[in-house]
Amino acid sequence: LVMSASLTFEQSYSGVDGDSASSTEIYAILSSLSNIPIKQGIAVTGSVNQKGEIQPIGGVNEKIEGFFDVCKSKRLTGEQGVIIPHQNVPDLLLRPDVIDAVNKRKFHIYPIKTINEGIEILTGMPAGRRLSNGKFAKGSVMAAVDEKLMAMALMLQRFGRDKQDDEEQPERETNKTSSIPTKRKTPRRS
């Protein structure tokens, strides 16, 4: 199966704009393909490179504090938090109320290095490693993604065969009828 997904984000390393949602888009694609829901109490920020490594972003404090304020206004449950690039940990200068909530485990900050680490936090399931047989470990997110991609490949393969059969069908019918002699009436001219 040949498959392509293309996402483009403008690169920016200051403020709260740019490509800092690119990892979030990958998590959405993985969730959709695997049919495994993502926890809705966890915000995500971080750009990602071609190897699946999370890259640093700008405005990390503002992003964390903004999401914290939303969660606090709705009630902190201990399930909420923010996934951030591990490289941004030295940049953290959070307000005392955020630090207090983190220390009391009412709010979480998850520094990560890879997409796999993030998908495990967001789904509560192992990401999955490729085994020596080429498949992913059962019960993992990547195994579910792989299963869906295989199902899509088989569907496309069947569709291609069905389309080919449909195109060949009129030719067979033409060959059958062409061997039968028929009389044609010629239209009268007035």
N, C-alpha and C positions, 0 to 999 in steps of 0.2 A: 504494500500500500504506500503510495506516495502521498504525503500530506504536508501542507504548508500552512503555517499560521504566522502572520506578519503584524507586528506592532511597532509603531514608531512614536517616540516621545522626544520632545526637544530637551536637550541637556542643559541643566542649570544647576549651579551649586550654591545658590544663596536664596533666601526667602523660602516660600512654601509653594513653589511652582516647579515645572519641569518634568523630568522623567522619574520622579520619586514614587509614582504609582505603578511602575512597570512590573514589579514583583507581584503586586495585587492582581494585575491582569493574568499573570501566569497561574496564580492560585485559582482564579475564576475558571480558567480553561480546564485545569486539572479537576476541579470540583464538578464541572459540567460533564466532562468525559467519563469520570469515575462514578458519577451519580452519588457522590458522598458529600453531604452538606458541610458547609463551613460554619464554625461558631460565629455568631453575629455580635458577640460582645468584645471582639478583639479587632482593633484597628491595625492597619499594616502600612508601613512606609519603607521605602528602599528601592533603589534601582537594581538592575541585575545585568550581569554580563552574559556572554554566549555560553559560558561554562556553568551557569546556574549559581554563580557566586553573587551574594548580595553586596552592593556597593553603597558607600556613604551618601548621605543626602544633606541638604540644608534645612534649617528651621526645625531641627529635631525637638527642641524644648517647646516651641510653640505648638507643634503637632501633638505632642504628648499632653501638654496642659489643656489644649483645646478639647481633646477627646475625654480627658479626665473630667473637665467641667460638665460636659454633656452627661457622662455616666453619673457623676455626683448629683446632678439635678434630677435624674431619674431614680437614683438610689444605687449605691455601690453594693454589689452582690458578692464580690470576691472572685467572680468569673471574668471580669473585664480587664483589659490591658492593651498594650501596644507592642507590636513586633517592630524592632528597629535594627538597622545594620550594626553589627558589633563594633565597627570602626567609629561609630558615633558616641559610644559610651564616654570617652574622655570629654565630649562636648556638653554633657548633661549638667545643667545648672537649674534644677527644678525648684519650684516653690515649696515652702515647708509643708503645706497641706498635702501635696502630691507625695512627697517623701514619707510623710507620716502614714498615708494610706498604703504605700508600698511596704513599709516596715511592718504594718499590721496585716499584710497579705489581703487587703481589700481591693487592691489594684496591682497589676503586674506590668513589668517591663521585660520584654523578651529580646535580648540581643542575639542575633543569629548570623551565621556565616553563609548558609546555602538555602536554596529553595526547598530542599528536602527537610531541613530543620523547621522551616516555616509551615510547610504543609502538615507536618506531624502535630504542631501546636494547634493549628486551625481545625484539624479533623479529629484529633485524639487517636489517630491510627498511625502505625508505622508507615513511612514513605515507601519502603521496600527496596531491596538491593537485587540486582540482576544475578541470578544463579548461574552455575556452570552450564546448565541446559538452555540458557538464553531467556528463560522466563523469570518473572519476578516472584518473590515469596508470596504464597497465598495469604489472603487477609490484609494485604497492603494496598495503599492508594495506587501505586504504580501497576500492581497486578490488575486492579479494576480498570485502570486506563488502558492497559494493554489488551484486556478482554474486549473493551468497547471498540478499540481500533481494529481488532481482528474481526469483530462482527461487522463493522463498517466495510472492511475490505471484502469480506464474503458477500455482503449485500451488493457492492459495486460490481463484483465479479459476476454474480447472478444477473444483475441488471444488464451488464454487457452481453451476456449470453442470450438473454431474452430479446434484447434489441437486435442482435445478429439473427436470431430465429425469425423475428418479425420481418426483417429485411429479406431473408431468403424465402419466406412463405409465398409472396406474390410470384416470384420467379418459378417456384415449383408448380403453382397453379397455372401459370402461363404455359409451361412446358406440357402439362397434362392436357390443356384445352387446345393447344396448337396442333396436336396430332388428330383431332377430331375434325373431319371436314364439315364445314357449315356453308349454307347458302347465304349470300348477302344480297339484300335487296338494294338496288341502286335507287336513289331518290329520283322522282320524275321532275323533269324541268318544265317549267311553264313558259 
